[in-house]
Amino acid sequence: MNVLVYDNSQIGRNSVNKGLDAIGIISRDMVRSVIFYGYLGVDLKEVGGADELEGNTDSGVPDHLEGMTDSGVRIMLDSVELTKKINPNWQAPSGTGVVLCFVQENSEKVNELYAKLIKAGFKSVKGPWDAFWGHRYASVEDPDGNQVDIFAEL
């Protein structure tokens, strides 16, 4: 098996880069997204003050919410309306190239969380299964069609 390894020293790695801090998600349904990510342990709340771009969605939810995962990565949720105010040329993607993966304590927690999400009306991508790389895995879609995996070591 050939493994591609890239030597970052050749590109003059930026010493001020502190690493991945947040993942931004554009949402067509802020209310459902808040519920979905709440199941995953992310308590999304309004942060900062409103500026000329921000407002509320038709459902009364703020256009921008943030929450922290247990591992310290922020999830930032923006409405489509806010996104279009910031970038008028923005268009919804067709398909997704990024999958968010949320680790669980154990295999049973994967099964339990998957069952809760499906019972709450969220779409299954693949039910719980034991992956050959040593994890219990399940995949669901968030309200905007993004794949979200939940997993634990076997």
Chimera marker file (.cmm) of the C-alpha trace (Angstrom):
<marker_set name="trace">
<marker id="1" x="0.000" y="0.000" z="0.000" r="1" g="1" b="0" radius="0.5"/>
<marker id="2" x="1.391" y="3.382" z="-0.997" r="1" g="1" b="0" radius="0.5"/>
<marker id="3" x="0.760" y="6.216" z="1.432" r="1" g="1" b="0" radius="0.5"/>
<marker id="4" x="1.132" y="9.806" z="0.333" r="1" g="1" b="0" radius="0.5"/>
<marker id="5" x="2.963" y="11.899" z="2.898" r="1" g="1" b="0" radius="0.5"/>
<marker id="6" x="3.365" y="15.616" z="2.362" r="1" g="1" b="0" radius="0.5"/>
<marker id="7" x="6.170" y="17.489" z="4.056" r="1" g="1" b="0" radius="0.5"/>
<marker id="8" x="4.594" y="20.712" z="5.365" r="1" g="1" b="0" radius="0.5"/>
<marker id="9" x="7.989" y="22.279" z="6.000" r="1" g="1" b="0" radius="0.5"/>
<marker id="10" x="8.246" y="22.928" z="2.256" r="1" g="1" b="0" radius="0.5"/>
<marker id="11" x="5.366" y="25.384" z="2.342" r="1" g="1" b="0" radius="0.5"/>
<marker id="12" x="6.576" y="27.462" z="5.298" r="1" g="1" b="0" radius="0.5"/>
<marker id="13" x="3.891" y="26.447" z="7.766" r="1" g="1" b="0" radius="0.5"/>
<marker id="14" x="2.257" y="29.453" z="9.377" r="1" g="1" b="0" radius="0.5"/>
<marker id="15" x="3.329" y="29.548" z="13.025" r="1" g="1" b="0" radius="0.5"/>
<marker id="16" x="0.264" y="31.594" z="14.012" r="1" g="1" b="0" radius="0.5"/>
<marker id="17" x="-2.159" y="28.880" z="12.864" r="1" g="1" b="0" radius="0.5"/>
<marker id="18" x="-3.598" y="27.429" z="16.067" r="1" g="1" b="0" radius="0.5"/>
<marker id="19" x="-5.622" y="24.674" z="14.389" r="1" g="1" b="0" radius="0.5"/>
<marker id="20" x="-9.242" y="23.890" z="13.629" r="1" g="1" b="0" radius="0.5"/>
<marker id="21" x="-11.509" y="25.984" z="15.850" r="1" g="1" b="0" radius="0.5"/>
<marker id="22" x="-14.960" y="25.837" z="14.284" r="1" g="1" b="0" radius="0.5"/>
<marker id="23" x="-17.118" y="24.253" z="11.620" r="1" g="1" b="0" radius="0.5"/>
<marker id="24" x="-19.672" y="26.478" z="9.911" r="1" g="1" b="0" radius="0.5"/>
<marker id="25" x="-22.945" y="24.963" z="8.739" r="1" g="1" b="0" radius="0.5"/>
<marker id="26" x="-25.449" y="26.797" z="6.564" r="1" g="1" b="0" radius="0.5"/>
<marker id="27" x="-28.990" y="25.824" z="7.481" r="1" g="1" b="0" radius="0.5"/>
<marker id="28" x="-32.314" y="26.095" z="5.676" r="1" g="1" b="0" radius="0.5"/>
<marker id="29" x="-34.154" y="25.088" z="8.881" r="1" g="1" b="0" radius="0.5"/>
<marker id="30" x="-32.547" y="26.604" z="11.966" r="1" g="1" b="0" radius="0.5"/>
<marker id="31" x="-35.114" y="25.172" z="14.386" r="1" g="1" b="0" radius="0.5"/>
<marker id="32" x="-34.649" y="21.563" z="13.201" r="1" g="1" b="0" radius="0.5"/>
<marker id="33" x="-30.883" y="22.047" z="13.129" r="1" g="1" b="0" radius="0.5"/>
<marker id="34" x="-30.841" y="23.270" z="16.737" r="1" g="1" b="0" radius="0.5"/>
<marker id="35" x="-32.821" y="20.169" z="17.743" r="1" g="1" b="0" radius="0.5"/>
<marker id="36" x="-30.606" y="17.827" z="15.692" r="1" g="1" b="0" radius="0.5"/>
<marker id="37" x="-27.297" y="19.135" z="17.023" r="1" g="1" b="0" radius="0.5"/>
<marker id="38" x="-28.750" y="19.224" z="20.539" r="1" g="1" b="0" radius="0.5"/>
<marker id="39" x="-29.059" y="15.426" z="20.331" r="1" g="1" b="0" radius="0.5"/>
<marker id="40" x="-25.335" y="15.382" z="19.584" r="1" g="1" b="0" radius="0.5"/>
<marker id="41" x="-24.564" y="17.423" z="22.702" r="1" g="1" b="0" radius="0.5"/>
<marker id="42" x="-24.117" y="20.808" z="21.008" r="1" g="1" b="0" radius="0.5"/>
<marker id="43" x="-26.103" y="23.526" z="22.776" r="1" g="1" b="0" radius="0.5"/>
<marker id="44" x="-26.453" y="26.213" z="20.096" r="1" g="1" b="0" radius="0.5"/>
<marker id="45" x="-26.970" y="29.768" z="21.363" r="1" g="1" b="0" radius="0.5"/>
<marker id="46" x="-26.886" y="33.306" z="20.039" r="1" g="1" b="0" radius="0.5"/>
<marker id="47" x="-23.477" y="34.928" z="20.459" r="1" g="1" b="0" radius="0.5"/>
<marker id="48" x="-22.318" y="38.515" z="20.072" r="1" g="1" b="0" radius="0.5"/>
<marker id="49" x="-24.548" y="41.422" z="19.249" r="1" g="1" b="0" radius="0.5"/>
<marker id="50" x="-26.624" y="41.901" z="16.165" r="1" g="1" b="0" radius="0.5"/>
<marker id="51" x="-25.110" y="43.977" z="13.400" r="1" g="1" b="0" radius="0.5"/>
<marker id="52" x="-26.509" y="45.322" z="10.154" r="1" g="1" b="0" radius="0.5"/>
<marker id="53" x="-26.394" y="41.846" z="8.600" r="1" g="1" b="0" radius="0.5"/>
<marker id="54" x="-27.939" y="39.807" z="11.376" r="1" g="1" b="0" radius="0.5"/>
<marker id="55" x="-31.563" y="39.368" z="12.172" r="1" g="1" b="0" radius="0.5"/>
<marker id="56" x="-33.925" y="36.546" z="12.865" r="1" g="1" b="0" radius="0.5"/>
<marker id="57" x="-35.257" y="33.850" z="10.601" r="1" g="1" b="0" radius="0.5"/>
<marker id="58" x="-38.974" y="33.645" z="9.869" r="1" g="1" b="0" radius="0.5"/>
<marker id="59" x="-39.270" y="31.256" z="12.840" r="1" g="1" b="0" radius="0.5"/>
<marker id="60" x="-37.803" y="33.883" z="15.197" r="1" g="1" b="0" radius="0.5"/>
<marker id="61" x="-34.490" y="32.045" z="15.633" r="1" g="1" b="0" radius="0.5"/>
<marker id="62" x="-31.368" y="34.243" z="15.310" r="1" g="1" b="0" radius="0.5"/>
<marker id="63" x="-29.516" y="33.997" z="11.984" r="1" g="1" b="0" radius="0.5"/>
<marker id="64" x="-26.252" y="32.956" z="13.704" r="1" g="1" b="0" radius="0.5"/>
<marker id="65" x="-25.830" y="30.470" z="16.554" r="1" g="1" b="0" radius="0.5"/>
<marker id="66" x="-22.790" y="28.804" z="18.071" r="1" g="1" b="0" radius="0.5"/>
<marker id="67" x="-22.142" y="25.886" z="20.384" r="1" g="1" b="0" radius="0.5"/>
<marker id="68" x="-19.139" y="23.913" z="21.604" r="1" g="1" b="0" radius="0.5"/>
<marker id="69" x="-18.554" y="20.190" z="21.218" r="1" g="1" b="0" radius="0.5"/>
<marker id="70" x="-17.126" y="18.264" z="24.153" r="1" g="1" b="0" radius="0.5"/>
<marker id="71" x="-13.825" y="18.115" z="22.252" r="1" g="1" b="0" radius="0.5"/>
<marker id="72" x="-13.664" y="21.915" z="22.031" r="1" g="1" b="0" radius="0.5"/>
<marker id="73" x="-14.579" y="22.501" z="18.376" r="1" g="1" b="0" radius="0.5"/>
<marker id="74" x="-17.243" y="25.159" z="17.866" r="1" g="1" b="0" radius="0.5"/>
<marker id="75" x="-20.226" y="24.475" z="15.630" r="1" g="1" b="0" radius="0.5"/>
<marker id="76" x="-21.473" y="27.678" z="13.990" r="1" g="1" b="0" radius="0.5"/>
<marker id="77" x="-24.924" y="27.602" z="12.437" r="1" g="1" b="0" radius="0.5"/>
<marker id="78" x="-25.889" y="30.308" z="9.934" r="1" g="1" b="0" radius="0.5"/>
<marker id="79" x="-29.200" y="30.732" z="8.155" r="1" g="1" b="0" radius="0.5"/>
<marker id="80" x="-29.319" y="30.738" z="4.366" r="1" g="1" b="0" radius="0.5"/>
<marker id="81" x="-30.632" y="34.309" z="4.584" r="1" g="1" b="0" radius="0.5"/>
<marker id="82" x="-27.585" y="35.528" z="6.541" r="1" g="1" b="0" radius="0.5"/>
<marker id="83" x="-25.247" y="33.641" z="4.244" r="1" g="1" b="0" radius="0.5"/>
<marker id="84" x="-26.775" y="35.345" z="1.203" r="1" g="1" b="0" radius="0.5"/>
<marker id="85" x="-26.402" y="38.749" z="2.883" r="1" g="1" b="0" radius="0.5"/>
<marker id="86" x="-22.699" y="38.066" z="3.421" r="1" g="1" b="0" radius="0.5"/>
<marker id="87" x="-22.171" y="36.460" z="0.023" r="1" g="1" b="0" radius="0.5"/>
<marker id="88" x="-24.903" y="37.363" z="-2.479" r="1" g="1" b="0" radius="0.5"/>
<marker id="89" x="-23.454" y="34.849" z="-4.972" r="1" g="1" b="0" radius="0.5"/>
<marker id="90" x="-23.754" y="31.893" z="-2.569" r="1" g="1" b="0" radius="0.5"/>
<marker id="91" x="-25.593" y="28.886" z="-3.929" r="1" g="1" b="0" radius="0.5"/>
<marker id="92" x="-26.592" y="25.752" z="-2.084" r="1" g="1" b="0" radius="0.5"/>
<marker id="93" x="-24.216" y="22.899" z="-2.913" r="1" g="1" b="0" radius="0.5"/>
<marker id="94" x="-25.429" y="19.745" z="-4.598" r="1" g="1" b="0" radius="0.5"/>
<marker id="95" x="-24.090" y="16.967" z="-2.429" r="1" g="1" b="0" radius="0.5"/>
<marker id="96" x="-21.625" y="17.127" z="0.399" r="1" g="1" b="0" radius="0.5"/>
<marker id="97" x="-17.909" y="16.540" z="0.571" r="1" g="1" b="0" radius="0.5"/>
<marker id="98" x="-17.518" y="16.849" z="4.339" r="1" g="1" b="0" radius="0.5"/>
<marker id="99" x="-18.853" y="14.477" z="6.985" r="1" g="1" b="0" radius="0.5"/>
<marker id="100" x="-19.031" y="15.496" z="10.642" r="1" g="1" b="0" radius="0.5"/>
<marker id="101" x="-18.148" y="12.650" z="13.026" r="1" g="1" b="0" radius="0.5"/>
<marker id="102" x="-19.206" y="12.624" z="16.684" r="1" g="1" b="0" radius="0.5"/>
<marker id="103" x="-17.504" y="10.130" z="18.998" r="1" g="1" b="0" radius="0.5"/>
<marker id="104" x="-19.588" y="8.341" z="21.649" r="1" g="1" b="0" radius="0.5"/>
<marker id="105" x="-18.575" y="6.604" z="24.887" r="1" g="1" b="0" radius="0.5"/>
<marker id="106" x="-19.264" y="3.073" z="23.642" r="1" g="1" b="0" radius="0.5"/>
<marker id="107" x="-21.103" y="0.986" z="21.046" r="1" g="1" b="0" radius="0.5"/>
<marker id="108" x="-24.359" y="0.968" z="22.984" r="1" g="1" b="0" radius="0.5"/>
<marker id="109" x="-24.378" y="4.789" z="23.021" r="1" g="1" b="0" radius="0.5"/>
<marker id="110" x="-24.051" y="4.749" z="19.218" r="1" g="1" b="0" radius="0.5"/>
<marker id="111" x="-27.093" y="2.485" z="18.986" r="1" g="1" b="0" radius="0.5"/>
<marker id="112" x="-29.078" y="4.597" z="21.479" r="1" g="1" b="0" radius="0.5"/>
<marker id="113" x="-28.290" y="7.954" z="19.849" r="1" g="1" b="0" radius="0.5"/>
<marker id="114" x="-29.027" y="6.604" z="16.380" r="1" g="1" b="0" radius="0.5"/>
<marker id="115" x="-32.418" y="5.299" z="17.587" r="1" g="1" b="0" radius="0.5"/>
<marker id="116" x="-33.254" y="8.669" z="19.204" r="1" g="1" b="0" radius="0.5"/>
<marker id="117" x="-32.400" y="10.578" z="16.033" r="1" g="1" b="0" radius="0.5"/>
<marker id="118" x="-34.473" y="8.287" z="13.825" r="1" g="1" b="0" radius="0.5"/>
<marker id="119" x="-37.401" y="8.405" z="16.272" r="1" g="1" b="0" radius="0.5"/>
<marker id="120" x="-37.164" y="12.234" z="16.183" r="1" g="1" b="0" radius="0.5"/>
<marker id="121" x="-37.687" y="12.086" z="12.421" r="1" g="1" b="0" radius="0.5"/>
<marker id="122" x="-34.159" y="12.542" z="11.131" r="1" g="1" b="0" radius="0.5"/>
<marker id="123" x="-33.092" y="10.547" z="8.083" r="1" g="1" b="0" radius="0.5"/>
<marker id="124" x="-30.885" y="7.453" z="8.302" r="1" g="1" b="0" radius="0.5"/>
<marker id="125" x="-27.968" y="7.074" z="5.909" r="1" g="1" b="0" radius="0.5"/>
<marker id="126" x="-26.798" y="3.742" z="7.368" r="1" g="1" b="0" radius="0.5"/>
<marker id="127" x="-27.886" y="2.017" z="10.548" r="1" g="1" b="0" radius="0.5"/>
<marker id="128" x="-25.414" y="0.916" z="13.234" r="1" g="1" b="0" radius="0.5"/>
<marker id="129" x="-22.758" y="-1.522" z="12.050" r="1" g="1" b="0" radius="0.5"/>
<marker id="130" x="-19.326" y="-2.760" z="13.110" r="1" g="1" b="0" radius="0.5"/>
<marker id="131" x="-16.729" y="-1.259" z="10.777" r="1" g="1" b="0" radius="0.5"/>
<marker id="132" x="-13.634" y="-3.224" z="9.790" r="1" g="1" b="0" radius="0.5"/>
<marker id="133" x="-11.403" y="-0.482" z="11.283" r="1" g="1" b="0" radius="0.5"/>
<marker id="134" x="-12.664" y="-1.219" z="14.797" r="1" g="1" b="0" radius="0.5"/>
<marker id="135" x="-15.557" y="1.182" z="15.358" r="1" g="1" b="0" radius="0.5"/>
<marker id="136" x="-19.288" y="0.879" z="15.864" r="1" g="1" b="0" radius="0.5"/>
<marker id="137" x="-20.655" y="3.303" z="13.270" r="1" g="1" b="0" radius="0.5"/>
<marker id="138" x="-23.962" y="4.842" z="12.196" r="1" g="1" b="0" radius="0.5"/>
<marker id="139" x="-24.722" y="7.642" z="9.758" r="1" g="1" b="0" radius="0.5"/>
<marker id="140" x="-27.623" y="10.098" z="9.655" r="1" g="1" b="0" radius="0.5"/>
<marker id="141" x="-28.454" y="13.307" z="7.803" r="1" g="1" b="0" radius="0.5"/>
<marker id="142" x="-28.862" y="16.656" z="9.498" r="1" g="1" b="0" radius="0.5"/>
<marker id="143" x="-31.861" y="18.778" z="8.409" r="1" g="1" b="0" radius="0.5"/>
<marker id="144" x="-29.837" y="20.192" z="5.493" r="1" g="1" b="0" radius="0.5"/>
<marker id="145" x="-28.750" y="16.834" z="4.087" r="1" g="1" b="0" radius="0.5"/>
<marker id="146" x="-25.232" y="16.853" z="5.554" r="1" g="1" b="0" radius="0.5"/>
<marker id="147" x="-24.024" y="13.412" z="6.577" r="1" g="1" b="0" radius="0.5"/>
<marker id="148" x="-23.230" y="13.107" z="10.276" r="1" g="1" b="0" radius="0.5"/>
<marker id="149" x="-21.548" y="9.971" z="11.611" r="1" g="1" b="0" radius="0.5"/>
<marker id="150" x="-21.700" y="8.752" z="15.202" r="1" g="1" b="0" radius="0.5"/>
<marker id="151" x="-19.150" y="6.197" z="16.301" r="1" g="1" b="0" radius="0.5"/>
<marker id="152" x="-17.309" y="4.524" z="19.176" r="1" g="1" b="0" radius="0.5"/>
<marker id="153" x="-14.403" y="2.131" z="19.504" r="1" g="1" b="0" radius="0.5"/>
<marker id="154" x="-15.439" y="-1.509" z="19.657" r="1" g="1" b="0" radius="0.5"/>
<link id1="1" id2="2" r="1" g="1" b="0" radius="0.2"/>
<link id1="2" id2="3" r="1" g="1" b="0" radius="0.2"/>
<link id1="3" id2="4" r="1" g="1" b="0" radius="0.2"/>
<link id1="4" id2="5" r="1" g="1" b="0" radius="0.2"/>
<link id1="5" id2="6" r="1" g="1" b="0" radius="0.2"/>
<link id1="6" id2="7" r="1" g="1" b="0" radius="0.2"/>
<link id1="7" id2="8" r="1" g="1" b="0" radius="0.2"/>
<link id1="8" id2="9" r="1" g="1" b="0" radius="0.2"/>
<link id1="9" id2="10" r="1" g="1" b="0" radius="0.2"/>
<link id1="10" id2="11" r="1" g="1" b="0" radius="0.2"/>
<link id1="11" id2="12" r="1" g="1" b="0" radius="0.2"/>
<link id1="12" id2="13" r="1" g="1" b="0" radius="0.2"/>
<link id1="13" id2="14" r="1" g="1" b="0" radius="0.2"/>
<link id1="14" id2="15" r="1" g="1" b="0" radius="0.2"/>
<link id1="15" id2="16" r="1" g="1" b="0" radius="0.2"/>
<link id1="16" id2="17" r="1" g="1" b="0" radius="0.2"/>
<link id1="17" id2="18" r="1" g="1" b="0" radius="0.2"/>
<link id1="18" id2="19" r="1" g="1" b="0" radius="0.2"/>
<link id1="19" id2="20" r="1" g="1" b="0" radius="0.2"/>
<link id1="20" id2="21" r="1" g="1" b="0" radius="0.2"/>
<link id1="21" id2="22" r="1" g="1" b="0" radius="0.2"/>
<link id1="22" id2="23" r="1" g="1" b="0" radius="0.2"/>
<link id1="23" id2="24" r="1" g="1" b="0" radius="0.2"/>
<link id1="24" id2="25" r="1" g="1" b="0" radius="0.2"/>
<link id1="25" id2="26" r="1" g="1" b="0" radius="0.2"/>
<link id1="26" id2="27" r="1" g="1" b="0" radius="0.2"/>
<link id1="27" id2="28" r="1" g="1" b="0" radius="0.2"/>
<link id1="28" id2="29" r="1" g="1" b="0" radius="0.2"/>
<link id1="29" id2="30" r="1" g="1" b="0" radius="0.2"/>
<link id1="30" id2="31" r="1" g="1" b="0" radius="0.2"/>
<link id1="31" id2="32" r="1" g="1" b="0" radius="0.2"/>
<link id1="32" id2="33" r="1" g="1" b="0" radius="0.2"/>
<link id1="33" id2="34" r="1" g="1" b="0" radius="0.2"/>
<link id1="34" id2="35" r="1" g="1" b="0" radius="0.2"/>
<link id1="35" id2="36" r="1" g="1" b="0" radius="0.2"/>
<link id1="36" id2="37" r="1" g="1" b="0" radius="0.2"/>
<link id1="37" id2="38" r="1" g="1" b="0" radius="0.2"/>
<link id1="38" id2="39" r="1" g="1" b="0" radius="0.2"/>
<link id1="39" id2="40" r="1" g="1" b="0" radius="0.2"/>
<link id1="40" id2="41" r="1" g="1" b="0" radius="0.2"/>
<link id1="41" id2="42" r="1" g="1" b="0" radius="0.2"/>
<link id1="42" id2="43" r="1" g="1" b="0" radius="0.2"/>
<link id1="43" id2="44" r="1" g="1" b="0" radius="0.2"/>
<link id1="44" id2="45" r="1" g="1" b="0" radius="0.2"/>
<link id1="45" id2="46" r="1" g="1" b="0" radius="0.2"/>
<link id1="46" id2="47" r="1" g="1" b="0" radius="0.2"/>
<link id1="47" id2="48" r="1" g="1" b="0" radius="0.2"/>
<link id1="48" id2="49" r="1" g="1" b="0" radius="0.2"/>
<link id1="49" id2="50" r="1" g="1" b="0" radius="0.2"/>
<link id1="50" id2="51" r="1" g="1" b="0" radius="0.2"/>
<link id1="51" id2="52" r="1" g="1" b="0" radius="0.2"/>
<link id1="52" id2="53" r="1" g="1" b="0" radius="0.2"/>
<link id1="53" id2="54" r="1" g="1" b="0" radius="0.2"/>
<link id1="54" id2="55" r="1" g="1" b="0" radius="0.2"/>
<link id1="55" id2="56" r="1" g="1" b="0" radius="0.2"/>
<link id1="56" id2="57" r="1" g="1" b="0" radius="0.2"/>
<link id1="57" id2="58" r="1" g="1" b="0" radius="0.2"/>
<link id1="58" id2="59" r="1" g="1" b="0" radius="0.2"/>
<link id1="59" id2="60" r="1" g="1" b="0" radius="0.2"/>
<link id1="60" id2="61" r="1" g="1" b="0" radius="0.2"/>
<link id1="61" id2="62" r="1" g="1" b="0" radius="0.2"/>
<link id1="62" id2="63" r="1" g="1" b="0" radius="0.2"/>
<link id1="63" id2="64" r="1" g="1" b="0" radius="0.2"/>
<link id1="64" id2="65" r="1" g="1" b="0" radius="0.2"/>
<link id1="65" id2="66" r="1" g="1" b="0" radius="0.2"/>
<link id1="66" id2="67" r="1" g="1" b="0" radius="0.2"/>
<link id1="67" id2="68" r="1" g="1" b="0" radius="0.2"/>
<link id1="68" id2="69" r="1" g="1" b="0" radius="0.2"/>
<link id1="69" id2="70" r="1" g="1" b="0" radius="0.2"/>
<link id1="70" id2="71" r="1" g="1" b="0" radius="0.2"/>
<link id1="71" id2="72" r="1" g="1" b="0" radius="0.2"/>
<link id1="72" id2="73" r="1" g="1" b="0" radius="0.2"/>
<link id1="73" id2="74" r="1" g="1" b="0" radius="0.2"/>
<link id1="74" id2="75" r="1" g="1" b="0" radius="0.2"/>
<link id1="75" id2="76" r="1" g="1" b="0" radius="0.2"/>
<link id1="76" id2="77" r="1" g="1" b="0" radius="0.2"/>
<link id1="77" id2="78" r="1" g="1" b="0" radius="0.2"/>
<link id1="78" id2="79" r="1" g="1" b="0" radius="0.2"/>
<link id1="79" id2="80" r="1" g="1" b="0" radius="0.2"/>
<link id1="80" id2="81" r="1" g="1" b="0" radius="0.2"/>
<link id1="81" id2="82" r="1" g="1" b="0" radius="0.2"/>
<link id1="82" id2="83" r="1" g="1" b="0" radius="0.2"/>
<link id1="83" id2="84" r="1" g="1" b="0" radius="0.2"/>
<link id1="84" id2="85" r="1" g="1" b="0" radius="0.2"/>
<link id1="85" id2="86" r="1" g="1" b="0" radius="0.2"/>
<link id1="86" id2="87" r="1" g="1" b="0" radius="0.2"/>
<link id1="87" id2="88" r="1" g="1" b="0" radius="0.2"/>
<link id1="88" id2="89" r="1" g="1" b="0" radius="0.2"/>
<link id1="89" id2="90" r="1" g="1" b="0" radius="0.2"/>
<link id1="90" id2="91" r="1" g="1" b="0" radius="0.2"/>
<link id1="91" id2="92" r="1" g="1" b="0" radius="0.2"/>
<link id1="92" id2="93" r="1" g="1" b="0" radius="0.2"/>
<link id1="93" id2="94" r="1" g="1" b="0" radius="0.2"/>
<link id1="94" id2="95" r="1" g="1" b="0" radius="0.2"/>
<link id1="95" id2="96" r="1" g="1" b="0" radius="0.2"/>
<link id1="96" id2="97" r="1" g="1" b="0" radius="0.2"/>
<link id1="97" id2="98" r="1" g="1" b="0" radius="0.2"/>
<link id1="98" id2="99" r="1" g="1" b="0" radius="0.2"/>
<link id1="99" id2="100" r="1" g="1" b="0" radius="0.2"/>
<link id1="100" id2="101" r="1" g="1" b="0" radius="0.2"/>
<link id1="101" id2="102" r="1" g="1" b="0" radius="0.2"/>
<link id1="102" id2="103" r="1" g="1" b="0" radius="0.2"/>
<link id1="103" id2="104" r="1" g="1" b="0" radius="0.2"/>
<link id1="104" id2="105" r="1" g="1" b="0" radius="0.2"/>
<link id1="105" id2="106" r="1" g="1" b="0" radius="0.2"/>
<link id1="106" id2="107" r="1" g="1" b="0" radius="0.2"/>
<link id1="107" id2="108" r="1" g="1" b="0" radius="0.2"/>
<link id1="108" id2="109" r="1" g="1" b="0" radius="0.2"/>
<link id1="109" id2="110" r="1" g="1" b="0" radius="0.2"/>
<link id1="110" id2="111" r="1" g="1" b="0" radius="0.2"/>
<link id1="111" id2="112" r="1" g="1" b="0" radius="0.2"/>
<link id1="112" id2="113" r="1" g="1" b="0" radius="0.2"/>
<link id1="113" id2="114" r="1" g="1" b="0" radius="0.2"/>
<link id1="114" id2="115" r="1" g="1" b="0" radius="0.2"/>
<link id1="115" id2="116" r="1" g="1" b="0" radius="0.2"/>
<link id1="116" id2="117" r="1" g="1" b="0" radius="0.2"/>
<link id1="117" id2="118" r="1" g="1" b="0" radius="0.2"/>
<link id1="118" id2="119" r="1" g="1" b="0" radius="0.2"/>
<link id1="119" id2="120" r="1" g="1" b="0" radius="0.2"/>
<link id1="120" id2="121" r="1" g="1" b="0" radius="0.2"/>
<link id1="121" id2="122" r="1" g="1" b="0" radius="0.2"/>
<link id1="122" id2="123" r="1" g="1" b="0" radius="0.2"/>
<link id1="123" id2="124" r="1" g="1" b="0" radius="0.2"/>
<link id1="124" id2="125" r="1" g="1" b="0" radius="0.2"/>
<link id1="125" id2="126" r="1" g="1" b="0" radius="0.2"/>
<link id1="126" id2="127" r="1" g="1" b="0" radius="0.2"/>
<link id1="127" id2="128" r="1" g="1" b="0" radius="0.2"/>
<link id1="128" id2="129" r="1" g="1" b="0" radius="0.2"/>
<link id1="129" id2="130" r="1" g="1" b="0" radius="0.2"/>
<link id1="130" id2="131" r="1" g="1" b="0" radius="0.2"/>
<link id1="131" id2="132" r="1" g="1" b="0" radius="0.2"/>
<link id1="132" id2="133" r="1" g="1" b="0" radius="0.2"/>
<link id1="133" id2="134" r="1" g="1" b="0" radius="0.2"/>
<link id1="134" id2="135" r="1" g="1" b="0" radius="0.2"/>
<link id1="135" id2="136" r="1" g="1" b="0" radius="0.2"/>
<link id1="136" id2="137" r="1" g="1" b="0" radius="0.2"/>
<link id1="137" id2="138" r="1" g="1" b="0" radius="0.2"/>
<link id1="138" id2="139" r="1" g="1" b="0" radius="0.2"/>
<link id1="139" id2="140" r="1" g="1" b="0" radius="0.2"/>
<link id1="140" id2="141" r="1" g="1" b="0" radius="0.2"/>
<link id1="141" id2="142" r="1" g="1" b="0" radius="0.2"/>
<link id1="142" id2="143" r="1" g="1" b="0" radius="0.2"/>
<link id1="143" id2="144" r="1" g="1" b="0" radius="0.2"/>
<link id1="144" id2="145" r="1" g="1" b="0" radius="0.2"/>
<link id1="145" id2="146" r="1" g="1" b="0" radius="0.2"/>
<link id1="146" id2="147" r="1" g="1" b="0" radius="0.2"/>
<link id1="147" id2="148" r="1" g="1" b="0" radius="0.2"/>
<link id1="148" id2="149" r="1" g="1" b="0" radius="0.2"/>
<link id1="149" id2="150" r="1" g="1" b="0" radius="0.2"/>
<link id1="150" id2="151" r="1" g="1" b="0" radius="0.2"/>
<link id1="151" id2="152" r="1" g="1" b="0" radius="0.2"/>
<link id1="152" id2="153" r="1" g="1" b="0" radius="0.2"/>
<link id1="153" id2="154" r="1" g="1" b="0" radius="0.2"/>
</marker_set>
